[in-house]
């Protein structure tokens, strides 16, 4: 599968952009675990054009992440064009590798974004969505992609027609999350409309499916039954970055890997923690790592007090010692085959 000049090979697996999750440390780790492409947290267009340091910092990427997409969001056409141009020059503005493609977020369902017309709020204004998309495509040199949902609610699932219009606006690929905005993350993702988009004879760009892919069998069904070109994995990666290695192994061999032993989970958690401290320092690197450390060891018996130490300590050495204790004390503990968290 290709997007522009980017070749991802057969049945690629992408890490979904997630706010407060897909920072540099997590992206690097997922890349090391087999993600074919990663995306930044979504970057607000208004923040970029105000030269807000936090928004610009979100665009920093590293060569070891490549290929990497920078995702932007907003609801004002002029601001989105300006933000896209800044993302196009991210290496110059934020340092590092920059963007290999620019992704437009028309899928975020949270009220503070969708409620003001951005993210999946744009599903109520498809003409405006298409106009913004075309303006962004025309403004930048890198491939532009879109991530969106089926529609605003069950009575307005417009994705089949909308996909054609977005393609006509010039996007290089389309990611579809199999829920409406009003569903948020509730219920089961509906892949039938994703498959309908993919199998529409008018569509020629890659279609990336997203929603409820948690393991090898669910990924295999998505590729075989619905024909998507790639899969994007979001919540299933949270506290479980090795999910990409597990799914890739299943797709290649039709065999599931055994649950990752606790000592290996600890090794990954320590790698993740080291990257977080390297790029965010103390105390921020500790605070932002807590949401991950609380999830790495789901299912361990009598782990509550140890988990509390991991998510309340402000001392990097104490956290490392607690992780070492976890590796030794629960070395042979039985584990669940998956580690999926709703976020």
C-alpha positions as CSV (number, residue, x, y, z in Angstrom):
1,X,0.0,0.0,0.0
2,X,1.2,3.5,-0.9
3,X,0.3,7.0,0.2
4,X,1.9,9.4,-2.2
5,X,5.5,8.3,-2.4
6,X,5.4,6.4,0.9
7,X,5.4,2.6,0.5
8,X,4.1,0.7,3.5
9,X,4.1,-2.8,2.1
10,X,1.4,-5.3,2.6
11,X,-1.3,-5.0,5.3
12,X,0.3,-2.1,7.3
13,X,-0.6,-1.2,10.8
14,X,-0.8,2.4,11.8
15,X,-0.8,4.0,15.3
16,X,-3.9,6.3,15.7
17,X,-3.3,9.9,16.7
18,X,-4.5,10.3,20.4
19,X,-4.4,13.4,22.4
20,X,-2.2,13.1,25.6
21,X,-1.1,9.6,24.4
22,X,0.9,9.7,21.1
23,X,3.7,11.9,22.2
24,X,7.3,11.3,21.0
25,X,8.1,8.6,23.6
26,X,5.0,6.5,22.8
27,X,5.4,6.9,19.1
28,X,9.0,5.8,19.2
29,X,8.1,2.8,21.3
30,X,5.2,1.7,19.0
31,X,7.4,2.2,16.0
32,X,10.0,-0.2,17.6
33,X,7.2,-2.7,18.2
34,X,6.1,-2.8,14.6
35,X,3.8,0.2,13.8
36,X,4.1,1.0,10.1
37,X,3.3,4.6,10.6
38,X,2.7,6.8,13.6
39,X,0.9,10.1,14.1
40,X,1.3,13.1,16.4
41,X,-1.3,14.1,18.9
42,X,-3.7,16.4,17.1
43,X,-2.5,20.0,16.8
44,X,-4.9,22.9,17.0
45,X,-4.8,25.2,14.0
46,X,-5.6,28.2,16.2
47,X,-2.7,27.4,18.5
48,X,-0.3,27.2,15.6
49,X,-1.2,30.5,14.0
50,X,-0.9,32.2,17.4
51,X,2.6,30.7,17.7
52,X,1.7,28.9,20.8
53,X,4.7,27.0,22.1
54,X,2.7,24.0,23.1
55,X,1.1,23.6,19.7
56,X,4.4,24.0,17.9
57,X,6.1,21.5,20.2
58,X,3.5,18.9,19.3
59,X,4.9,19.0,15.7
60,X,8.3,17.9,16.7
61,X,9.1,14.4,15.3
62,X,12.2,12.2,15.1
63,X,13.9,10.5,12.2
64,X,13.4,7.1,14.0
65,X,9.7,7.6,13.8
66,X,9.5,8.0,10.1
67,X,7.2,7.8,8.3
68,X,5.1,10.0,10.6
69,X,2.0,12.1,10.1
70,X,1.2,15.4,11.7
71,X,-2.5,15.8,12.4
72,X,-4.2,19.2,12.6
73,X,-7.7,20.2,13.5
74,X,-9.9,23.2,13.4
75,X,-13.1,24.7,11.8
76,X,-11.9,27.9,10.2
77,X,-10.7,27.5,6.6
78,X,-8.1,30.2,6.7
79,X,-6.6,29.0,10.0
80,X,-6.5,25.4,8.8
81,X,-4.6,26.5,5.6
82,X,-2.1,28.4,7.7
83,X,-1.7,25.5,10.1
84,X,-1.2,23.1,7.3
85,X,1.5,25.3,5.8
86,X,3.2,25.3,9.2
87,X,2.9,21.5,9.5
88,X,4.5,21.3,6.1
89,X,7.5,23.1,7.5
90,X,7.5,21.4,10.9
91,X,11.2,20.4,10.7
92,X,12.1,24.1,10.4
93,X,9.6,25.3,13.0
94,X,9.7,22.5,15.6
95,X,13.0,20.7,14.8
96,X,13.5,17.1,14.1
97,X,12.3,15.1,11.1
98,X,9.1,17.0,10.3
99,X,6.0,15.5,8.6
100,X,5.8,12.8,5.9
101,X,2.2,13.6,5.5
102,X,-0.5,16.0,6.9
103,X,-3.6,14.5,8.3
104,X,-6.8,16.4,9.0
105,X,-8.8,15.5,12.0
106,X,-12.5,15.3,11.2
107,X,-13.1,12.5,13.7
108,X,-12.5,13.6,17.3
109,X,-15.8,13.3,19.1
110,X,-15.1,15.1,22.4
111,X,-17.5,17.9,23.2
112,X,-14.9,20.7,23.5
113,X,-13.8,20.1,19.9
114,X,-16.8,18.7,18.1
115,X,-19.2,21.1,19.9
116,X,-17.6,24.1,18.3
117,X,-17.6,22.5,14.8
118,X,-14.1,21.0,14.7
119,X,-13.2,17.3,14.6
120,X,-16.3,15.2,14.0
121,X,-18.4,18.3,14.5
122,X,-17.6,18.9,10.8
123,X,-19.8,15.9,9.9
124,X,-22.8,18.3,10.3
125,X,-21.2,20.6,7.6
126,X,-19.9,18.3,4.8
127,X,-19.7,21.2,2.3
128,X,-17.4,23.1,4.7
129,X,-15.4,19.9,5.4
130,X,-14.7,19.4,1.7
131,X,-13.9,23.0,1.2
132,X,-11.3,23.0,4.0
133,X,-9.9,19.8,2.7
134,X,-9.4,21.1,-0.8
135,X,-7.9,24.3,0.5
136,X,-5.4,22.4,2.6
137,X,-4.5,20.0,-0.3
138,X,-3.8,23.0,-2.5
139,X,-1.7,24.8,0.1
140,X,0.9,22.2,0.8
141,X,3.4,19.9,-0.9
142,X,3.1,16.8,1.2
143,X,0.3,14.3,0.9
144,X,-2.9,15.2,2.8
145,X,-5.0,12.5,4.4
146,X,-8.3,12.7,6.4
147,X,-9.5,10.8,9.4
148,X,-13.3,10.9,10.0
149,X,-16.3,8.9,11.2
150,X,-19.4,7.4,9.6
151,X,-21.5,10.5,10.3
152,X,-22.9,12.6,13.1
153,X,-25.5,10.2,14.3
154,X,-27.4,7.0,13.2
155,X,-29.7,9.2,11.0
156,X,-26.8,10.8,9.1
157,X,-24.3,8.2,8.1
158,X,-22.9,10.1,5.1
159,X,-19.5,8.5,4.8
160,X,-20.0,6.7,1.4
161,X,-20.9,9.9,-0.5
162,X,-18.5,12.0,1.6
163,X,-15.6,9.7,0.9
164,X,-16.0,10.3,-2.9
165,X,-16.1,14.1,-2.3
166,X,-13.0,14.0,-0.1
167,X,-11.2,12.0,-2.7
168,X,-12.2,14.5,-5.4
169,X,-10.8,17.2,-3.2
170,X,-7.4,15.6,-3.6
171,X,-6.7,13.6,-0.5
172,X,-4.1,10.8,-0.7
173,X,-5.9,8.4,1.7
174,X,-8.9,8.2,4.0
175,X,-9.1,6.8,7.5
176,X,-12.6,5.9,8.7
177,X,-13.6,5.1,12.3
178,X,-16.6,2.8,12.3
179,X,-18.7,4.9,14.7
180,X,-20.7,8.1,14.5
181,X,-19.8,11.1,16.6
182,X,-22.8,10.6,18.9
183,X,-21.6,7.1,19.7
184,X,-18.3,8.4,21.0
185,X,-16.5,5.1,21.8
186,X,-19.6,3.3,22.9
187,X,-21.0,0.2,21.3
188,X,-19.3,-1.9,18.6
189,X,-17.7,-0.3,15.6
190,X,-19.6,-0.8,12.3
191,X,-17.2,-1.9,9.6
192,X,-19.9,-2.5,7.0
193,X,-19.8,1.1,5.8
194,X,-16.1,1.1,5.8
195,X,-16.2,-1.9,3.5
196,X,-18.8,-0.2,1.3
197,X,-16.5,2.8,0.9
198,X,-13.5,0.5,0.1
199,X,-15.5,-1.5,-2.5
200,X,-17.1,1.5,-4.2
201,X,-15.7,1.3,-7.7
202,X,-15.3,5.1,-7.8
203,X,-12.8,5.0,-4.9
204,X,-9.1,4.6,-5.8
205,X,-7.3,6.0,-2.8
206,X,-6.3,3.8,0.1
207,X,-8.9,3.2,2.8
208,X,-7.7,2.7,6.3
209,X,-10.1,1.1,8.8
210,X,-10.2,2.0,12.5
211,X,-12.3,0.8,15.4
212,X,-12.2,-2.2,17.8
213,X,-9.0,-3.8,16.3
214,X,-7.5,-5.4,19.4
215,X,-5.7,-8.5,18.2
216,X,-4.6,-10.6,15.3
217,X,-8.0,-12.2,14.5
218,X,-9.9,-8.9,14.5
219,X,-7.2,-7.5,12.2
220,X,-7.3,-10.5,9.9
221,X,-11.1,-10.1,9.6
222,X,-10.8,-6.4,8.8
223,X,-8.4,-7.1,5.9
224,X,-10.1,-10.2,4.5
225,X,-13.8,-9.3,5.0
226,X,-13.8,-5.6,4.4
227,X,-10.8,-5.3,2.1
228,X,-9.2,-2.2,3.7
229,X,-5.7,-1.3,2.7
230,X,-4.4,-0.6,6.2
231,X,-5.6,-0.7,9.8
232,X,-5.3,2.0,12.4
233,X,-5.0,1.0,16.0
234,X,-5.9,3.4,18.8
235,X,-7.1,2.4,22.3
236,X,-5.8,-1.2,22.0
237,X,-2.2,0.2,22.0
238,X,-2.7,2.0,25.3
239,X,-0.5,0.3,27.9
240,X,0.1,-2.3,25.2
241,X,2.5,-1.0,22.6
242,X,3.6,-4.5,21.7
243,X,0.1,-5.0,20.2
244,X,1.6,-4.1,16.8
245,X,4.2,-7.0,17.1
246,X,1.4,-9.4,18.2
247,X,-0.9,-8.5,15.3
248,X,1.9,-8.5,12.7
249,X,2.9,-12.0,13.9
250,X,-0.6,-13.2,13.5
251,X,-1.1,-11.7,10.1
252,X,2.1,-13.3,8.9
253,X,1.7,-16.7,10.5
254,X,-1.9,-17.2,11.5
255,X,-0.6,-17.9,15.0
256,X,-1.1,-15.9,18.2
257,X,1.9,-15.0,20.3
258,X,1.6,-15.9,24.0
259,X,1.0,-13.0,26.5
260,X,4.1,-11.0,27.0
261,X,5.7,-12.0,30.3
262,X,5.9,-9.4,33.1
263,X,9.7,-9.0,32.9
264,X,9.4,-8.1,29.3
265,X,6.6,-5.6,30.0
266,X,8.8,-4.0,32.6
267,X,11.6,-3.7,30.1
268,X,9.3,-1.9,27.7
269,X,7.9,0.3,30.5
270,X,11.4,1.3,31.5
271,X,12.3,2.1,27.9
272,X,9.1,4.2,27.6
273,X,9.8,5.9,30.9
274,X,13.4,6.8,29.9
275,X,12.1,8.3,26.6
276,X,9.5,10.3,28.5
277,X,12.1,11.7,30.8
278,X,14.5,12.4,27.9
279,X,12.0,14.5,25.9
280,X,9.9,16.0,28.7
281,X,12.2,16.1,31.8
282,X,11.2,16.0,35.4
283,X,8.5,16.4,36.6
284,X,6.4,16.6,33.3
285,X,7.9,13.3,32.0
286,X,6.8,11.6,35.2
287,X,3.3,13.1,35.2
288,X,2.6,12.2,31.6
289,X,3.9,8.7,32.0
290,X,1.5,7.8,34.8
291,X,-1.4,7.1,32.5
292,X,0.7,4.5,30.7
293,X,2.3,2.9,33.8
294,X,-1.2,2.4,35.2
295,X,-2.0,0.2,32.2
296,X,1.1,-1.9,31.5
297,X,0.3,-4.5,34.1
298,X,-3.5,-5.1,33.7
299,X,-4.6,-8.3,35.3
300,X,-1.8,-8.9,37.8
301,X,-3.1,-10.3,41.1
302,X,-2.8,-8.1,44.1
303,X,-1.1,-5.3,42.2
304,X,-3.2,-2.4,43.4
305,X,-0.7,-1.1,46.0
306,X,2.2,-1.4,43.5
307,X,0.3,0.4,40.8
308,X,-0.4,3.2,43.3
309,X,3.3,3.6,43.8
310,X,3.9,3.8,40.1
311,X,1.3,6.5,39.5
312,X,2.0,8.6,42.6
313,X,5.7,8.7,43.0
314,X,7.6,11.8,41.9
315,X,11.0,10.2,42.2
316,X,12.4,8.6,39.0
317,X,14.6,6.2,40.9
318,X,11.7,5.0,43.1
319,X,9.6,4.4,40.0
320,X,12.5,2.3,38.5
321,X,12.9,0.4,41.7
322,X,9.1,-0.3,41.7
323,X,9.3,-1.6,38.2
324,X,12.2,-3.8,39.1
325,X,10.2,-5.2,42.0
326,X,7.3,-5.8,39.6
327,X,9.5,-7.8,37.3
328,X,10.8,-10.1,40.1
329,X,7.7,-10.4,42.2
330,X,5.3,-11.2,39.3
331,X,7.8,-12.9,37.0
332,X,5.7,-16.0,36.6
333,X,2.2,-14.5,37.1
334,X,-0.5,-15.6,34.6
335,X,-1.6,-12.9,32.2
336,X,-4.4,-12.0,30.0
337,X,-3.8,-12.3,26.3
338,X,-4.8,-8.6,25.7
339,X,-4.5,-5.4,27.5
340,X,-7.2,-3.1,26.1
341,X,-8.2,0.1,27.9
342,X,-10.9,2.6,27.1
343,X,-9.5,6.1,27.1
